[in-house]
Amino acid sequence: MFRLFSGNIRMPDVAFAPKERFPDGLPKGPIWSLSPSLAVEVLSISNTVAEIDRKRAEFFASGVVLMWVIDPAPRTVTVYLKDAAPIVKEPSDVLEGGTALPGFSLNLSELFGVMDL
């Protein structure tokens, strides 16, 4: 769980924070007063557009560099960068970590392929 700039506590489905964000070692306790570089949300039926928009705004205001919103139903990943238009990736595309997760890439066909098992 991350206490963001707004004071709200958020727990993305997946997050990544590089070791540079921990100059004094890992924080103690379950709530960290820092933001990850990457936040990932996996949509469920109960999620609303307004909820995801609010989370995205809070994450970016707190220092998140990259956010992925995974939508299992159409099998898409929407990639958000702070000051750029969102990019929708399809199962035939490759998802990359950019500056938030350098060197990371994933064929989305592999990610969504596990849904067919």
Secondary structure, 3 states (H helix, E strand, C coil): CEECCCCCEECCCEEECCHHHCCCCCCCCCCECCCCCEEEEECCCCCCHHHHHHHHHHHHHCCCCEEEEEECCCCEEEEEECCCCCEEECCCCEEECCCCCCCCEEEHHHHHHHHHC
